[in-house]
Amino acid sequence: MKRIVVDGLLVSLIVIIARLLGLDLDTLILIILCGTAIITIRTLQELIMLFKDVSQGVAYLICLAMQEGKVRGSTAFRVLKTEHGLVVKRIDKNMEGES
């Protein structure tokens, strides 16, 4: 999901720079259309990955780190049940401050 947001910000930055450079409207529209296509492809990739996970019975577990009543970080895990037991994989870690 973070990639989609970063792609959107990157496209916006490119459009702003192109506008400051004085590119014509047709070029700006082409840049916007290409950027939208990239973001759409990334979104579809994320959705397909989630649908595959749902069909396999994957669950997501999110653990929050709390300090003084505030969330200081989080870790996300992907949990899959197999015939040999549970398979847990860390997929995202976001911590603030010291660990």
Residue pairs with C-beta under 8 A, 6 or more apart in sequence:
1 46
3 42
3 46
4 39
4 42
4 43
4 46
7 35
7 38
7 39
7 42
8 35
8 39
10 35
11 31
11 32
11 35
11 36
11 38
11 39
14 31
14 35
15 28
15 31
15 32
15 35
18 27
18 28
18 31
19 28
53 78
56 80
57 80
57 81
58 78
58 79
58 80
59 78
59 79
59 80
60 76
60 77
60 78
60 79
61 76
61 77
61 79
61 88
62 74
62 75
62 76
62 77
63 74
63 75
63 76
63 77
64 71
64 73
64 74
65 71
65 72
65 73
65 74
65 75
65 95
66 72
67 97
72 95
72 96
72 97
73 93
73 94
73 95
73 96
73 97
74 92
74 93
74 94
74 95
75 90
75 92
75 93
75 94
75 95
76 90
76 91
76 92
76 93
77 88
77 89
77 90
77 91
78 88
78 89
78 91
79 86
79 87
79 88
80 86
80 87
80 89
81 87
